[in-house]
Amino acid sequence: MNAKMNNKAKSFVTIMVVIAISALLLRIAIDRVMKLTLAQNESNAAATLKLISTALQNYANDHDGFFPERFAELVQTAPAYLDKNYITLSPVKGYHYICPRLENSGYTCRAAPVNCGLTGNMAYTVTTGGLLISEECKTKE
């Protein structure tokens, strides 16, 4: 009887060790997937802002140096400068897009993570001339 209880105890310990190792491996895998997703979101945000900047510069080149006063003009013209309106579609892949300054003389557009630390660690700003600035987003405590 004592040998039977000893075997059950060993089986229980073995199962607990397997569960602990599995949980550790799962934790490592989830951490790597999260880091990869963050990197992809940040890369996509920077590329999208560069695309928006290029569209704005092309618009200005075609309109005697004047930038559009509404973002929708980039999508509604024929031919369109952008295939979609990133401002109204926000959030896109974890980032919100806004153009707080969009006037005839220039522009400023931003991409900020929806949730700092979860969907991205960097915020991006592009200004007239295509200058792209990146900065760490600030988490709310």
C-alpha positions as CSV (number, residue, x, y, z in Angstrom):
1,M,0.0,0.0,0.0
2,N,2.8,2.4,0.9
3,A,4.5,1.7,-2.5
4,K,1.3,2.6,-4.3
5,M,1.0,5.9,-2.5
6,N,4.7,6.7,-3.3
7,N,4.1,6.1,-7.0
8,K,1.0,8.4,-7.0
9,A,3.1,11.1,-5.3
10,K,5.9,10.7,-7.9
11,S,3.3,10.9,-10.7
12,F,1.8,14.1,-9.1
13,V,5.2,15.7,-8.8
14,T,6.0,14.8,-12.4
15,I,2.8,16.3,-13.7
16,M,3.4,19.5,-11.7
17,V,7.0,19.8,-13.1
18,V,5.7,19.3,-16.7
19,I,3.0,22.0,-16.1
20,A,5.5,24.4,-14.7
21,I,7.9,23.9,-17.6
22,S,5.1,24.3,-20.1
23,A,4.0,27.5,-18.4
24,L,7.5,28.9,-18.5
25,L,7.9,28.0,-22.2
26,L,4.5,29.5,-23.0
27,R,5.4,32.7,-21.2
28,I,8.7,33.0,-23.2
29,A,6.8,32.4,-26.5
30,I,4.1,35.0,-25.7
31,D,6.8,37.6,-24.7
32,R,8.6,37.1,-28.1
33,V,5.3,37.3,-30.0
34,M,4.5,40.6,-28.2
35,K,7.9,42.1,-29.0
36,L,7.6,41.1,-32.6
37,T,4.1,42.6,-32.8
38,L,5.3,45.9,-31.3
39,A,8.2,46.1,-33.7
40,Q,5.8,45.4,-36.7
41,N,3.3,48.1,-35.5
42,E,6.1,50.7,-35.0
43,S,7.6,49.9,-38.5
44,N,4.2,50.1,-40.1
45,A,3.4,53.5,-38.3
46,A,6.7,55.0,-39.5
47,A,6.2,53.7,-43.1
48,T,2.6,55.0,-43.1
49,L,3.7,58.5,-42.0
50,K,6.3,58.5,-44.7
51,L,3.6,57.6,-47.2
52,I,1.4,60.4,-46.0
53,S,4.3,62.8,-46.2
54,T,5.1,61.8,-49.7
55,A,1.4,62.1,-50.7
56,L,1.3,65.6,-49.2
57,Q,4.5,66.7,-50.9
58,N,3.2,65.3,-54.3
59,Y,0.0,67.2,-53.8
60,A,1.9,70.4,-53.2
61,N,4.1,69.8,-56.2
62,D,0.9,69.5,-58.4
63,H,-0.8,72.5,-56.8
64,D,1.8,75.3,-57.1
65,G,3.4,74.6,-53.7
66,F,0.1,74.6,-51.7
67,F,-0.8,71.7,-49.4
68,P,-4.4,70.6,-49.0
69,E,-6.4,72.0,-46.1
70,R,-8.3,68.8,-45.6
71,F,-6.8,65.3,-45.5
72,A,-9.7,63.9,-47.5
73,E,-8.5,65.8,-50.6
74,L,-5.6,63.3,-50.8
75,V,-8.1,60.4,-51.3
76,Q,-10.9,62.2,-53.2
77,T,-8.8,63.6,-56.1
78,A,-8.4,61.8,-59.4
79,P,-5.9,60.3,-59.4
80,A,-5.8,59.8,-55.6
81,Y,-2.6,60.6,-53.8
82,L,-3.5,58.0,-51.1
83,D,-5.5,54.8,-51.4
84,K,-7.3,55.3,-48.0
85,N,-7.9,58.0,-45.4
86,Y,-5.7,57.0,-42.5
87,I,-7.2,59.7,-40.3
88,T,-10.7,58.4,-40.4
89,L,-9.7,54.8,-40.4
90,S,-7.7,55.2,-37.2
91,P,-6.6,53.2,-35.4
92,V,-4.6,51.2,-37.9
93,K,-2.5,48.4,-36.6
94,G,-2.3,49.8,-33.1
95,Y,-1.7,53.4,-34.0
96,H,-3.9,56.5,-34.2
97,Y,-3.1,59.0,-37.0
98,I,-3.8,62.7,-36.9
99,C,-2.7,65.8,-38.8
100,P,-3.2,68.6,-36.3
101,R,-1.6,71.1,-38.7
102,L,-2.8,70.8,-42.3
103,E,-2.8,74.2,-44.1
104,N,-1.7,75.6,-47.4
105,S,1.8,76.5,-46.1
106,G,2.6,73.1,-44.5
107,Y,1.7,70.2,-42.3
108,T,2.4,68.2,-39.2
109,C,1.1,64.7,-38.9
110,R,1.4,62.2,-35.9
111,A,1.1,58.5,-35.3
112,A,0.7,57.6,-31.6
113,P,0.1,54.1,-30.2
114,V,-3.4,53.3,-29.1
115,N,-2.0,51.9,-25.9
116,C,1.6,52.8,-25.0
117,G,3.6,49.7,-24.3
118,L,1.0,47.3,-25.7
119,T,0.6,48.4,-29.3
120,G,3.8,50.4,-29.6
121,N,6.6,52.1,-27.7
122,M,7.3,55.0,-30.1
123,A,5.3,58.0,-31.3
124,Y,6.1,59.5,-34.7
125,T,5.7,63.0,-36.1
126,V,6.3,64.1,-39.7
127,T,6.5,67.7,-40.7
128,T,6.7,69.8,-43.9
129,G,9.6,68.5,-46.0
130,G,9.3,65.0,-44.8
131,L,11.2,65.3,-41.5
132,L,10.3,62.2,-39.4
133,I,10.8,62.5,-35.7
134,S,10.4,59.5,-33.3
135,E,10.1,59.7,-29.5
136,E,9.2,57.2,-26.8
137,C,5.5,57.3,-25.9
138,K,4.6,58.3,-22.4
139,T,2.7,55.7,-20.4
140,K,-0.1,56.9,-18.1
141,E,0.4,55.9,-14.6
